[in-house]
């Protein structure tokens, strides 16, 4: 992308955002697609004197997006596991709700269940939680095997919500062999055993598609699947899309509501909003006001969502990062926000 040619006379990129560009209601973007800007780009040199391929360390493309002056910081608020939080609403799975409300990583819970299948999944059981905490420590400590295993679980969770089955998930995990497919199926089985109401949600959504050829979200967005009645292959596809539609659409609507609230009230802390990338909202703020960001975002993301959507059984929590450019963001810690 030649960003320089896309800039207007004021030196800024004025990308387009489209309300009707996706089937789920998520915003899409173009000229350029600001929701698909890679953080790093690299040049690859293949013809070296030794015949080896050299990979250039790359350029941080997002560093090209800078505030108007040195007194400003970029900030980015990213809803933590937005779709998992919406899944908790639709599934009403008590164990999933308990895990999220207690800050327990659901992917590591599933990993723990796989590693210790003889122990019942019980977040109040000291033995189960002792094993869970062990894997959290190993993951945070850089254990490659556990980190890779958890990543496989995480990808399988989201793949399952997108309707993918074991062969497709095995392909995504990089092992399409029979053993890879069995491994993927093992994770899928563990997901449904750990959080059984998730499978119930998927079954009920399937029945909705079968019975009425449409589904409706909590905010009354509808998606119709009239072609589903024609062929089994179209029905299977419709069911996969319906399961994901309800979750992704609801998450997107909540993010967009927060985006509107934040944009309309950003002047309270001298901030500006520049863009949204799916489950995140980004902008700038004066450095001296950085300490105001968290209470401001708590008001319009966490409390605002709780007020407009009281049926959501978990908080709409977020992570906040700040930095001198869009490509150099770091977590906003207590030391950074001291007044």
Backbone torsions as a table, in degrees:
resi	resn	phi	psi	omega
1	UNK	NA	126.8	175.8
2	UNK	-90.2	89.2	-175.0
3	UNK	-64.2	-32.6	-179.7
4	UNK	-60.0	-40.7	-179.9
5	UNK	-71.9	-23.1	-179.5
6	UNK	-85.4	-13.1	-178.6
7	UNK	-71.4	145.0	177.3
8	UNK	-83.8	-176.3	-176.3
9	UNK	-63.9	-23.2	178.8
10	UNK	-84.3	4.6	178.0
11	UNK	82.4	4.9	-177.3
12	UNK	-106.3	154.8	170.6
13	UNK	-87.8	124.2	176.7
14	UNK	-112.2	78.8	-176.9
15	UNK	-70.2	157.8	175.3
16	UNK	-92.5	141.2	174.2
17	UNK	-123.6	133.8	-169.0
18	UNK	-120.0	124.9	-178.4
19	UNK	-73.6	-26.3	-174.6
20	UNK	-116.4	27.8	-176.4
21	UNK	-86.9	-9.1	-179.3
22	UNK	-133.2	159.1	-180.0
23	UNK	-74.2	-21.8	-176.2
24	UNK	-91.3	-11.8	-176.7
25	UNK	97.6	-5.4	174.2
26	UNK	-64.3	147.4	173.9
27	UNK	-66.7	145.2	167.9
28	UNK	-116.6	167.4	-173.4
29	UNK	-140.2	151.6	178.8
30	UNK	-154.3	160.4	174.9
31	UNK	54.3	59.2	-7.0
32	UNK	-91.2	172.8	175.0
33	UNK	-77.2	96.7	-177.0
34	UNK	-72.8	-9.5	178.0
35	UNK	-91.3	3.0	-178.7
36	UNK	-138.4	35.9	176.7
37	UNK	-83.3	117.0	-179.5
38	UNK	-69.0	146.4	177.8
39	UNK	-71.9	-42.2	-177.7
40	UNK	-123.5	139.4	171.8
41	UNK	-127.8	146.2	-177.1
42	UNK	-136.7	160.1	173.2
43	UNK	-105.7	138.0	-179.2
44	UNK	-112.4	124.3	177.3
45	UNK	-105.4	118.7	-176.5
46	UNK	-98.0	-35.0	-173.3
47	UNK	-93.4	79.0	177.4
48	UNK	-98.5	162.1	179.8
49	UNK	-57.4	-31.9	-178.8
50	UNK	-88.7	-5.8	-179.4
51	UNK	85.2	0.2	-179.6
52	UNK	-88.0	153.9	177.9
53	UNK	-87.4	129.6	178.3
54	UNK	-108.9	129.5	178.0
55	UNK	-106.1	119.6	178.0
56	UNK	-64.3	141.0	-178.0
57	UNK	-60.4	-20.9	171.9
58	UNK	103.0	171.8	179.5
59	UNK	-126.4	135.6	177.9
60	UNK	-80.5	97.6	-175.5
61	UNK	-62.6	-34.7	-177.1
62	UNK	-68.9	-15.8	175.4
63	UNK	-67.5	-13.6	178.2
64	UNK	-73.0	-17.0	-179.4
65	UNK	-94.8	109.4	-172.1
66	UNK	-125.5	157.0	176.2
67	UNK	-68.7	170.4	-178.2
68	UNK	-67.8	-29.4	179.9
69	UNK	-151.7	170.6	-174.1
70	UNK	-69.7	-11.6	-179.3
71	UNK	-85.8	-0.6	-176.9
72	UNK	-109.0	150.5	173.4
73	UNK	-116.2	144.0	167.2
74	UNK	-77.1	144.5	172.4
75	UNK	-133.8	152.3	179.0
76	UNK	-142.3	121.3	177.4
77	UNK	-106.0	120.6	-175.7
78	UNK	-118.2	119.4	179.2
79	UNK	-63.7	126.9	-176.9
80	UNK	-75.3	118.1	175.9
81	UNK	47.6	53.0	-174.9
82	UNK	-55.4	-45.5	-175.6
83	UNK	-69.3	-32.2	176.6
84	UNK	-67.2	-37.4	178.2
85	UNK	-65.7	-38.6	177.1
86	UNK	-71.3	-34.3	175.0
87	UNK	-59.4	-36.8	178.1
88	UNK	-62.0	-35.6	177.8
89	UNK	-68.2	-49.5	-175.7
90	UNK	-71.8	-36.8	-177.4
91	UNK	-82.5	-28.5	-175.0
92	UNK	58.6	26.4	-178.7
93	UNK	-71.6	115.8	-173.9
94	UNK	-64.0	-35.9	-179.7
95	UNK	-70.8	-37.6	177.4
96	UNK	-65.4	-43.3	178.8
97	UNK	-63.1	-44.2	179.5
98	UNK	-61.2	-42.9	-178.7
99	UNK	-62.7	-47.8	-178.6
100	UNK	-64.1	-44.4	-177.8
101	UNK	-66.8	-20.8	-179.7
102	UNK	-105.1	11.7	176.8
103	UNK	68.5	25.5	-179.1
104	UNK	-91.8	131.9	-177.7
105	UNK	-76.1	115.1	-173.5
106	UNK	-67.4	-30.5	-179.0
107	UNK	-68.2	-37.5	177.6
108	UNK	-73.4	-28.8	173.8
109	UNK	-62.1	-45.4	179.4
110	UNK	-65.1	-42.2	176.4
111	UNK	-57.6	-44.0	-180.0
112	UNK	-61.9	-41.1	178.9
113	UNK	-63.2	-40.2	179.7
114	UNK	-66.3	-42.6	-178.4
115	UNK	-71.0	-27.7	-176.8
116	UNK	-132.3	62.8	-174.1
117	UNK	-65.8	-17.9	-179.7
118	UNK	-78.7	-14.3	-179.9
119	UNK	-97.6	124.2	178.9
120	UNK	-59.1	143.3	177.5
121	UNK	-73.1	112.3	-178.1
122	UNK	-149.6	109.5	-176.5
123	UNK	-70.4	-8.9	176.5
124	UNK	-100.3	-1.3	-178.5
125	UNK	-86.8	120.1	-177.5
126	UNK	-57.7	-37.0	-178.0
127	UNK	-67.3	-45.6	179.5
128	UNK	-62.9	-44.5	-177.3
129	UNK	-70.8	-27.4	175.7
130	UNK	-64.2	-43.5	176.8
131	UNK	-66.7	-41.2	177.7
132	UNK	-57.5	-50.1	-178.9
133	UNK	-62.1	-32.8	177.8
134	UNK	-62.1	-43.1	-178.8
135	UNK	-73.5	-30.9	174.8
136	UNK	-62.0	-45.6	179.5
137	UNK	-62.7	-43.6	-179.5
138	UNK	-63.9	-42.6	179.5
139	UNK	-63.9	-49.4	-178.8
140	UNK	-66.0	-25.2	179.5
141	UNK	-84.3	-0.9	175.4
142	UNK	92.5	17.5	176.6
143	UNK	-64.0	113.7	-173.2
144	UNK	-65.5	-39.2	-177.7
145	UNK	-65.1	-46.4	-179.2
146	UNK	-68.7	-39.9	178.4
147	UNK	-62.1	-41.3	178.9
148	UNK	-66.3	-40.2	179.7
149	UNK	-64.4	-46.5	179.9
150	UNK	-62.7	-39.6	178.3
151	UNK	-61.8	-39.1	177.4
152	UNK	-63.7	-40.7	178.1
153	UNK	-63.6	-47.0	-178.9
154	UNK	-59.6	-45.6	-179.5
155	UNK	-65.6	-33.6	178.6
156	UNK	-71.0	-38.9	177.6
157	UNK	-57.9	-50.8	-178.5
158	UNK	-70.9	-34.1	175.9
159	UNK	-62.7	-39.2	178.7
160	UNK	-64.9	-39.8	178.9
161	UNK	-68.2	-22.0	175.1
162	UNK	-90.5	6.0	176.2
163	UNK	84.7	8.8	-180.0
164	UNK	-72.1	145.1	177.0
165	UNK	-105.5	177.4	-171.7
166	UNK	-53.0	-46.6	-179.5
167	UNK	-60.2	-41.6	179.4
168	UNK	-67.2	-42.0	179.7
169	UNK	-65.9	-38.9	176.8
170	UNK	-59.8	-40.0	176.7
171	UNK	-62.4	-43.0	179.7
172	UNK	-65.8	-30.4	179.7
173	UNK	-84.0	-4.4	175.1
174	UNK	88.2	16.9	178.9
175	UNK	-143.7	95.6	-177.7
176	UNK	-89.9	5.3	179.4
177	UNK	-67.5	164.5	175.6
178	UNK	-53.8	-37.2	179.0
179	UNK	-66.1	-38.6	178.5
180	UNK	-65.6	-39.3	178.2
181	UNK	-66.6	-40.5	177.7
182	UNK	-63.9	-38.9	178.6
183	UNK	-63.6	-44.3	178.8
184	UNK	-62.4	-42.2	179.3
185	UNK	-65.5	-34.6	177.8
186	UNK	-61.8	-41.3	179.1
187	UNK	-68.7	-42.3	178.8
188	UNK	-59.5	-45.5	178.7
189	UNK	-60.5	-38.7	-179.6
190	UNK	-68.1	-36.2	177.6
191	UNK	-59.7	-49.3	-176.4
192	UNK	-71.7	-27.5	177.0
193	UNK	-77.7	-35.9	179.9
194	UNK	-71.8	-42.5	-179.5
195	UNK	-126.0	77.1	-170.4
196	UNK	-62.0	-29.6	-178.1
197	UNK	-73.4	-13.0	174.3
198	UNK	-65.0	-42.8	177.3
199	UNK	-66.7	-35.5	176.6
200	UNK	-61.9	-42.6	176.8
201	UNK	-58.6	-44.5	-178.8
202	UNK	-65.5	-37.9	178.5
203	UNK	-65.8	-44.6	-179.8
204	UNK	-64.2	-38.1	177.9
205	UNK	-65.9	-39.1	176.1
206	UNK	-59.6	-41.4	179.1
207	UNK	-65.6	-37.2	177.0
208	UNK	-59.0	-45.2	-179.1
209	UNK	-65.9	-42.9	180.0
210	UNK	-62.7	-41.5	-172.7
211	UNK	-83.6	-40.1	-173.6
212	UNK	-123.7	-3.2	179.3
213	UNK	58.9	29.7	174.9
214	UNK	-160.5	161.1	172.8
215	UNK	-133.4	158.6	-177.7
216	UNK	-133.5	136.9	179.5
217	UNK	-86.4	175.5	178.1
218	UNK	-62.5	-24.2	178.8
219	UNK	-100.5	16.8	172.9
220	UNK	68.8	20.7	167.0
221	UNK	-73.2	137.7	178.9
222	UNK	-116.6	146.2	168.9
223	UNK	-130.2	126.4	-175.2
224	UNK	-101.6	145.2	-178.5
225	UNK	-130.2	63.0	-175.9
226	UNK	-65.1	-29.1	-178.0
227	UNK	-75.9	-11.1	-175.3
228	UNK	-62.1	-25.0	-176.7
229	UNK	-78.9	-6.6	-173.4
230	UNK	-85.4	-45.6	-177.2
231	UNK	-137.3	151.7	178.2
232	UNK	-62.7	-36.2	-179.8
233	UNK	-64.4	-38.1	178.0
234	UNK	-71.1	-34.5	177.4
235	UNK	-64.9	-45.2	179.7
236	UNK	-61.6	-41.5	178.5
237	UNK	-65.0	-42.0	-179.5
238	UNK	-61.6	-41.0	-179.8
239	UNK	-64.1	-43.7	178.5
240	UNK	-60.6	-44.8	-178.1
241	UNK	-69.0	-34.0	-179.2
242	UNK	-68.3	-42.0	179.0
243	UNK	-58.2	-44.6	-179.3
244	UNK	-75.0	-36.9	-176.9
245	UNK	-56.4	-48.3	-176.0
246	UNK	-61.7	-40.0	-178.1
247	UNK	-73.3	-52.6	-175.2
248	UNK	-66.5	-39.0	-179.3
249	UNK	-66.0	-43.5	-179.6
250	UNK	-65.3	-43.3	177.5
251	UNK	-60.3	-43.3	-179.4
252	UNK	-63.6	-43.2	179.9
253	UNK	-61.0	-41.1	179.6
254	UNK	-66.3	-40.0	178.0
255	UNK	-64.4	-42.4	-179.2
256	UNK	-66.8	-35.1	175.4
257	UNK	-64.2	-42.7	176.7
258	UNK	-64.1	-39.8	178.5
259	UNK	-58.9	-44.5	179.6
260	UNK	-64.1	-45.0	179.7
261	UNK	-61.5	-44.8	-177.9
262	UNK	-65.8	-43.5	-179.7
263	UNK	-62.3	-43.3	-177.6
264	UNK	-69.4	-22.7	-175.3
265	UNK	-118.5	8.5	-176.2
266	UNK	-60.0	-28.3	-179.0
267	UNK	-62.6	-20.2	178.8
268	UNK	-56.0	-33.9	-177.8
269	UNK	-120.0	16.1	178.0
270	UNK	71.7	20.6	-176.5
271	UNK	-94.1	165.0	171.2
272	UNK	-130.9	150.3	175.6
273	UNK	-107.4	129.6	-177.0
274	UNK	-107.1	-39.6	-176.2
275	UNK	-162.2	166.8	172.1
276	UNK	-128.8	138.2	177.2
277	UNK	-124.5	91.2	179.6
278	UNK	58.6	-96.1	-175.8
279	UNK	-101.1	17.2	-179.3
280	UNK	-130.0	157.9	179.6
281	UNK	-132.0	133.6	-175.3
282	UNK	-132.6	154.5	179.0
283	UNK	-173.6	-158.9	178.7
284	UNK	-128.2	161.1	178.9
285	UNK	-154.1	145.1	174.8
286	UNK	-59.2	142.0	-177.3
287	UNK	-56.2	-38.3	-177.0
288	UNK	-70.7	-12.8	179.3
289	UNK	-104.0	5.4	-176.0
290	UNK	-58.3	-32.5	-178.6
291	UNK	-68.5	-13.7	179.3
292	UNK	-87.5	-11.1	-174.2
293	UNK	-60.2	-50.3	-172.7
294	UNK	-63.6	-49.6	177.3
295	UNK	-62.1	-33.9	177.4
296	UNK	-64.2	-47.3	-179.1
297	UNK	-71.3	-32.9	173.9
298	UNK	-57.7	-42.3	-177.3
299	UNK	-65.0	-44.6	-171.2
300	UNK	-98.0	-14.8	175.6
301	UNK	-103.4	-60.6	-174.5
302	UNK	-70.8	-57.1	-177.1
303	UNK	-71.5	-36.5	178.9
304	UNK	-61.9	-43.1	178.6
305	UNK	-67.3	-40.5	178.4
306	UNK	-61.0	-37.3	-179.1
307	UNK	-72.1	-44.4	-175.7
308	UNK	-83.6	-19.2	-176.7
309	UNK	-138.2	66.9	-175.2
310	UNK	-64.7	-16.2	179.5
311	UNK	-77.4	-12.0	176.9
312	UNK	-68.0	117.5	-171.5
313	UNK	-80.7	-1.3	-179.8
314	UNK	-132.6	155.1	179.5
315	UNK	-70.2	150.0	175.9
316	UNK	-88.5	71.5	-173.1
317	UNK	-77.7	163.5	-176.0
318	UNK	-147.0	161.0	169.3
319	UNK	-106.6	145.1	-179.7
320	UNK	-124.6	132.0	177.8
321	UNK	-125.6	151.3	175.9
322	UNK	-136.6	159.9	177.7
323	UNK	-179.0	171.5	-178.4
324	UNK	-71.9	-21.3	176.7
325	UNK	-140.2	170.0	178.7
326	UNK	-67.3	-23.3	-179.1
327	UNK	-94.8	0.3	-177.1
328	UNK	-126.8	53.6	-177.3
329	UNK	-93.5	140.5	176.3
330	UNK	-133.7	155.3	-178.9
331	UNK	-54.6	138.3	178.5
332	UNK	-82.1	99.4	-177.2
333	UNK	-94.3	171.8	-178.4
334	UNK	-57.8	-37.8	-178.5
335	UNK	-66.1	-25.3	-177.4
336	UNK	-83.3	-21.7	-171.9
337	UNK	-108.7	12.8	177.3
338	UNK	-61.2	134.5	-177.6
339	UNK	-65.9	NA	NA
